[in-house]
Amino acid sequence: MLLAVLFVFAILIWSSSLTDSAAEDSERNLIEGSLAMQLDQLSSQQEAAAVWDDAYFRAKRGSEEAAWLLHRVAISLSEVHGHTKALILNRNLEAIITYDQDGATGWVDAALRNALRKPIAKVRAGYISSFKKTASGSYQFQPDYRANHRTIFENGVVMAAGRPHYFSVTAISPQTHNKGAEREPPAVLVSFIAMTPSVLGRLSGMAGIDGIETGPVQQSRRDLASILVKDPSGKPVTRLNWRSSRPGSLMLMRILPVLVLLVLAIAAMTALLLNYARQSTRKLANSEARAIYAAQHDSLSGLPNRDYFGRMLVEALAGAQDERNGKELTAVIYIDLDHFKDINDTLGHAAGDEVIKAVTARLRTIVPPTGMLARISGDEFAMILSGCRSRSLIEYQLSHIQDELSRPLRVAGNELYVSLSMGAAIAPQDGTTAGELLRKADIALYDAKANGRRRWSFFDPSMEEHVHTRDKIARDLRRAIDNDLLSVAYQPQLDSRTGRVAAVETLVRWTHPEHGPVSPAIFVPIAEETGLINDLGLWVLRRACQDAHHWPDITVSVNISPTQFRHPRFIDQVIETLSLYDMAPSRLEIEVTESVFAGKDDTVLTAMKRLKELGLKIALDDFGSGYSSLSYLRRFPFDILKIDRDFISPVDESPQAQAIVRTIIDLGAALGMTVVAEGIETAPQVHFLTSAGCERMQGYYIGRPAPVETASALIKSISLDPMILRPASRLAG
């Protein structure tokens, strides 16, 4: 054991040395990378001054423009970005200006020129090689810039005026592609930033390493790690020193006392070894039992998990067949908490966990001795009811579950009412295998949730047919999208101020080859559930941008699902589509429903702000029908507010409805939004909305949705008389 301890000690010393060396190398790489980033930032800061037609032509004229170049280039870089020195050389490498922030002169000496010779030569060579000979014999300036840059540059570190400086050499080049009969070398801009303590502080912050400082190139201290920095000519400029973390040595110093105590305790350990072995065996047995339990049970609720539930269901079904010859029923019940995600979103996941525990406690009290309760997933439970003599007993148990959860739960100081949806499948009538019963119970649960929640459903073969029909619609919709078998209709929006159509809303249509027209109310929700909504939405967006060329002065509005906003390439797809069809972003409106607010998803908000930055307009559709809140209107970047048709329909007869609509219009005006009224079907509605200041109107009275050709004729025919709306045509889509 003593030899073992000595061997471990030697290994620790060796490994600590390796760890220290690896840590120092890692820190060195971080500093070198951060230094390169600072130099890259310096080059980026030169772009505005170097890639500029004025600077290009003035530098070309040389010293006669020295005053302009001094103020607009050198002093500007100093004031805006803190560049401490600047040097502009003409095409013959003669200095046009020499600028120092402190007013010093004579700092451009032979040593500095020698250090800058190579980077200046590389920049000039790169600039000249960027001229490509054209068929006419002239040269076209076609530079191949580095990523994220628009300049031809070289950078590094040099010694200037006795102090190390960052520098960047950049070719002064035109903004537009330049043609010429000959290729000429450029004037170059060289700017410097002194490696002051504040600059080194930023380097420390970028690298995440404290205390980086410069030191003489000749001295290398044993207690400090260092990097020797050289100029482009290979001459040492300075040494960057820092105190390495040396984790290996720290670890060794902490372990050494333990090793000493270990040597002293060898004798005692030998005496206690047998007793320890007996204790370990006992603990191992207990640990194995706990591991088996943990593998079969959910850690939060303590209930059996999905796998254990599946095995117990197989045993229950086998027992029912062997012992009772199938005369008694075995029910499989899926239980799902309604709107559990809302609890997590509003009260937090800790409160959600408490709800799971409270629901588990309630359900445990009503599980019969022949039953079993399990937690399948986050908010989903499952139950086995064995030995049931009739279906009515199963229904009684389901009603007992609903009654037990009708009483409020006390969670995080709040009283919460939690409802359940349940789906049941019964053996042997619905199946005799575990997989079949679980699948059919899941189908029944889907039916319960689809029909209002807070209820239960027993499996029925018609439900399975519904699922198959839904899956078939999803497959056919995928083929329709892939084979371009969908179509769109456009419904006009009338501008009450100009009396002409200002925008059209894009509505997707699908005519199934076997079943005829399929309502969007059927296939759009299926697309949402199956993940097809991204492809469907992209197809509609592309078709709308393609057809928009028929109406060059009219905005095109496209409905976008919140699911699409969460797609990682959604913004890129919008940009690519606008570019593909040469459509100005200002002509595209993105419509979202109030369901975009559900869950307080910052991903959606970020995507909407990005679209707004691109120049698109964002419209909130069906305002007032769901999650509307003034805080949401202030937080989300909406340009347009669309009043839901349920508010418009009663304005002919209801003063209350008129007051609500006026309030919404005033609210939109106060927030700087364009207000659109939907579902207009009568002339009095038009009169009222026009007098109330509604800016746009949409509905069957204005014009029905129509294909692109018919919509074009409809758009030309619609007009608004100052006193009454007289649609020139009401073409049906």
LINJOJO-V429481 format. One record per backbone hydrogen bond with DSSP energy under -0.5 kcal/mol. CO is the residue of the C=O (numbers start at 0). NH is the residue of the N-H. If there is no record, write none. Layout:
<<CO,NH> <CO,NH>>
//
This chain:
<<0,4> <1,5> <2,6> <3,7> <4,8> <5,9> <6,10> <7,11> <8,12> <9,13> <10,14> <11,15> <12,16> <13,17> <14,18> <15,19> <16,20> <17,21> <18,22> <19,23> <20,24> <21,25> <22,26> <23,27> <24,28> <25,29> <26,30> <27,31> <28,32> <29,33> <30,34> <31,35> <32,36> <33,37> <34,38> <35,39> <36,40> <37,41> <38,42> <39,43> <40,44> <41,45> <42,45> <42,46> <43,46> <45,48> <45,49> <46,50> <49,51> <49,172> <51,55> <52,56> <53,57> <54,58> <55,59> <56,60> <57,61> <60,63> <61,64> <62,65> <64,68> <65,69> <66,70> <67,71> <68,72> <68,73> <69,74> <70,75> <72,76> <73,77> <74,78> <75,79> <76,80> <76,81> <76,82> <77,81> <83,100> <84,191> <85,98> <86,189> <87,95> <87,96> <88,187> <89,92> <93,89> <96,87> <98,85> <99,102> <106,108> <106,160> <108,112> <109,113> <110,114> <111,115> <112,116> <113,116> <115,119> <116,120> <117,121> <118,122> <119,123> <120,124> <121,125> <122,126> <123,127> <124,128> <125,129> <126,129> <127,130> <129,131> <129,141> <131,139> <133,136> <137,133> <138,179> <139,131> <139,141> <142,144> <145,148> <150,145> <150,152> <151,170> <153,168> <155,166> <157,159> <157,164> <159,162> <162,159> <163,194> <164,157> <165,192> <166,155> <167,169> <167,190> <168,153> <169,188> <170,172> <172,51> <177,140> <179,138> <181,183> <186,171> <187,88> <187,189> <188,169> <188,190> <189,86> <190,167> <191,83> <191,84> <192,165> <193,195> <195,199> <196,200> <197,201> <198,202> <199,203> <200,204> <201,205> <202,206> <203,207> <203,208> <212,240> <214,238> <220,223> <224,241> <226,228> <226,239> <228,236> <228,237> <230,233> <234,230> <237,228> <238,214> <238,240> <239,226> <240,212> <241,224> <241,243> <245,249> <246,250> <247,251> <248,252> <249,253> <250,254> <251,255> <252,256> <253,257> <254,258> <255,259> <256,260> <257,261> <258,262> <259,263> <260,264> <262,265> <264,268> <265,269> <266,270> <267,271> <268,272> <269,272> <271,275> <272,276> <273,277> <274,278> <275,279> <276,280> <277,281> <278,282> <279,283> <280,284> <281,285> <282,286> <283,287> <284,288> <285,289> <286,290> <287,291> <288,292> <289,293> <290,294> <291,295> <292,295> <292,296> <295,304> <297,301> <302,297> <303,374> <304,308> <305,309> <306,310> <307,311> <308,312> <309,313> <310,314> <311,315> <312,316> <313,317> <314,318> <315,319> <316,320> <317,321> <318,322> <318,323> <319,323> <319,325> <320,324> <323,326> <328,387> <329,426> <330,332> <330,384> <331,424> <332,382> <333,422> <334,380> <335,420> <336,339> <338,341> <338,342> <339,342> <339,343> <340,344> <341,345> <342,346> <342,347> <343,347> <347,351> <348,352> <349,353> <350,354> <351,355> <352,356> <353,357> <354,358> <355,359> <356,360> <357,361> <358,362> <359,363> <360,364> <362,365> <362,366> <363,366> <365,367> <367,370> <369,385> <371,383> <372,303> <373,375> <373,381> <378,336> <379,375> <379,376> <380,334> <381,373> <382,332> <383,371> <383,385> <384,330> <387,328> <389,393> <390,394> <391,395> <392,396> <393,397> <394,398> <395,399> <396,400> <397,401> <398,402> <399,403> <400,404> <402,405> <402,406> <403,406> <408,410> <408,415> <410,413> <413,410> <413,415> <415,408> <415,417> <416,418> <418,337> <420,335> <421,456> <422,333> <423,458> <424,331> <425,429> <426,329> <432,436> <433,437> <434,438> <435,439> <436,440> <437,441> <438,442> <439,443> <440,444> <441,445> <442,446> <443,447> <444,448> <445,449> <446,450> <447,452> <448,451> <454,421> <456,423> <459,462> <459,463> <460,464> <461,465> <462,466> <463,467> <464,468> <465,469> <466,470> <467,471> <468,472> <469,473> <470,474> <471,475> <472,476> <473,477> <474,478> <475,479> <476,480> <477,481> <478,482> <479,484> <479,485> <480,483> <484,510> <486,508> <488,506> <489,705> <490,504> <492,501> <492,502> <493,495> <493,696> <494,498> <498,719> <499,494> <501,554> <502,492> <503,556> <504,490> <505,558> <506,488> <508,486> <509,511> <509,517> <511,515> <515,511> <517,509> <518,521> <518,522> <519,523> <521,525> <522,526> <523,527> <524,528> <525,529> <526,530> <526,531> <526,532> <530,533> <531,535> <532,536> <533,537> <534,538> <535,539> <536,540> <537,541> <538,542> <539,543> <540,544> <541,545> <542,546> <543,547> <545,548> <546,549> <547,550> <550,553> <554,503> <555,588> <556,505> <557,590> <560,563> <560,564> <561,565> <563,566> <566,569> <568,572> <569,573> <570,574> <571,575> <572,576> <573,577> <574,578> <575,579> <576,580> <577,582> <578,581> <583,586> <584,587> <586,555> <586,588> <587,616> <588,557> <588,590> <589,618> <590,559> <591,620> <592,595> <593,596> <594,597> <596,599> <599,601> <600,604> <601,605> <602,606> <603,607> <604,608> <605,609> <606,610> <607,611> <608,612> <609,613> <610,614> <610,615> <611,614> <616,589> <617,638> <617,639> <618,591> <618,620> <619,641> <621,624> <622,643> <628,632> <629,633> <630,634> <631,635> <635,637> <638,673> <639,619> <640,642> <640,675> <641,622> <642,677> <643,646> <643,647> <644,648> <647,650> <648,651> <649,652> <649,653> <652,654> <653,657> <654,658> <655,659> <656,660> <657,661> <658,662> <659,663> <660,664> <661,665> <662,666> <663,667> <664,668> <665,669> <666,670> <667,672> <668,671> <673,640> <674,694> <674,695> <675,642> <676,697> <679,700> <681,685> <682,686> <683,687> <684,688> <685,689> <686,690> <687,691> <688,692> <688,693> <689,692> <694,495> <694,496> <695,676> <696,493> <697,679> <698,701> <698,702> <705,489> <706,710> <707,711> <708,712> <709,713> <710,714> <711,715> <712,716> <713,717> <716,727> <718,720> <718,725> <723,720> <723,725> <730,703>>
//
